[in-house]
Amino acid sequence: SSKILESSEEVMEMMEECLSTADAGFAGISQITSKDYYTHTHSVNVGLYCMTFGTKVGLPKEDVKQLGLGGMLHNVGKSKVDADLINKNGRLNEEEFERIKVHSSLGAEMLADMCCYKDIVITRAGQHHEKYKGGGYPQGLSGDEISMHARICKIMDVYDALTTRRSYKKALNTMETLTLMTRQMAGDFDPKLLELFIKVMGPTMA
């Protein structure tokens, strides 16, 4: 539809602006790209989903830009994790999972050290694995203790991961993914944001 096309054009304009701000966007993304191409493409996808969502719900343009940039950089800490571990074909054992979990804290530290990102972008890297009802990592936050941008990113992160094919799993279609997210993973997400995501993004994901 014309509305979707207009929204897409606006999202791409904001993405271009995000990535062309000094070397900020490229600094983080290039570190991911050189480590693991899947993580790179996943991060760009999450950034685009975040920006599209922000645009559709009418967030201010600056907030949408920060949503997109934070989405693209949420996994930057994985550049400090062993590539063989990130790309393991199969389930991680407990020790491996503990090693990979540190990417959230590492990402927040890396972005803070660059001194060119806003706090909401830094916080996103550190909180995107927190769960709305608790039990996530690294801090075990819940509810409104988790920043709104991180709660949005959580939804986009999981949606893209589930709908993307990997060597060890098939890609789920939109209906399968949303069913899984709303029924089996509901406690992971802010329910109001998840409902809004399905409402405003649904027609473009079908």
QUIGIVEN-V233664 format. One record per residue. N is the residue number from 0. RES is the residue in one letter. PHI is phi in whole degrees, -180 to 180 (NA if undefined). Layout:
# QUIGIVEN-V233664
n & res & phi
N & RES & PHI
N & RES & PHI
This chain:
# QUIGIVEN-V233664
n & res & phi
0 & S & NA
1 & S & -63
2 & K & -65
3 & I & -65
4 & L & -63
5 & E & -64
6 & S & -64
7 & S & -62
8 & E & -63
9 & E & -66
10 & V & -61
11 & M & -65
12 & E & -62
13 & M & -70
14 & M & -64
15 & E & -60
16 & E & -66
17 & C & -58
18 & L & -74
19 & S & -98
20 & T & -77
21 & A & 49
22 & D & -111
23 & A & -55
24 & G & -62
25 & F & -68
26 & A & -59
27 & G & -74
28 & I & -67
29 & S & -66
30 & Q & -67
31 & I & -71
32 & T & -58
33 & S & -69
34 & K & -94
35 & D & -161
36 & Y & -67
37 & Y & -61
38 & T & -62
39 & H & -62
40 & T & -66
41 & H & -61
42 & S & -65
43 & V & -65
44 & N & -59
45 & V & -63
46 & G & -61
47 & L & -66
48 & Y & -61
49 & C & -60
50 & M & -67
51 & T & -64
52 & F & -61
53 & G & -59
54 & T & -65
55 & K & -69
56 & V & -91
57 & G & 80
58 & L & -70
59 & P & -58
60 & K & -57
61 & E & -65
62 & D & -63
63 & V & -64
64 & K & -62
65 & Q & -68
66 & L & -60
67 & G & -65
68 & L & -64
69 & G & -64
70 & G & -65
71 & M & -70
72 & L & -108
73 & H & -63
74 & N & -104
75 & V & -60
76 & G & -63
77 & K & -67
78 & S & -67
79 & K & -102
80 & V & -106
81 & D & -54
82 & A & -62
83 & D & -63
84 & L & -72
85 & I & -62
86 & N & -99
87 & K & -57
88 & N & -88
89 & G & 133
90 & R & -69
91 & L & -82
92 & N & -80
93 & E & -60
94 & E & -66
95 & E & -66
96 & F & -64
97 & E & -62
98 & R & -69
99 & I & -80
100 & K & -62
101 & V & -68
102 & H & -63
103 & S & -65
104 & S & -66
105 & L & -63
106 & G & -63
107 & A & -62
108 & E & -65
109 & M & -61
110 & L & -67
111 & A & -65
112 & D & -67
113 & M & -72
114 & C & 58
115 & C & -134
116 & Y & -116
117 & K & -73
118 & D & -57
119 & I & -67
120 & V & -75
121 & I & -64
122 & T & -60
123 & R & -59
124 & A & -61
125 & G & -83
126 & Q & -116
127 & H & -72
128 & H & -109
129 & E & -75
130 & K & -116
131 & Y & -58
132 & K & -94
133 & G & 93
134 & G & 92
135 & G & -88
136 & Y & -139
137 & P & -91
138 & Q & -106
139 & G & 68
140 & L & -74
141 & S & -150
142 & G & 52
143 & D & -74
144 & E & -65
145 & I & -89
146 & S & -62
147 & M & -59
148 & H & -63
149 & A & -70
150 & R & -67
151 & I & -66
152 & C & -61
153 & K & -56
154 & I & -64
155 & M & -67
156 & D & -60
157 & V & -69
158 & Y & -59
159 & D & -68
160 & A & -62
161 & L & -74
162 & T & -95
163 & T & -110
164 & R & -78
165 & R & -123
166 & S & -63
167 & Y & -108
168 & K & -156
169 & K & -85
170 & A & -83
171 & L & -85
172 & N & -80
173 & T & -59
174 & M & -63
175 & E & -60
176 & T & -66
177 & L & -67
178 & T & -64
179 & L & -63
180 & M & -67
181 & T & -85
182 & R & -104
183 & Q & -92
184 & M & -121
185 & A & -55
186 & G & -67
187 & D & -78
188 & F & -119
189 & D & -65
190 & P & -61
191 & K & -69
192 & L & -70
193 & L & -65
194 & E & -62
195 & L & -68
196 & F & -58
197 & I & -64
198 & K & -67
199 & V & -89
200 & M & -97
201 & G & -48
202 & P & -60
203 & T & -84
204 & M & -101
205 & A & -66
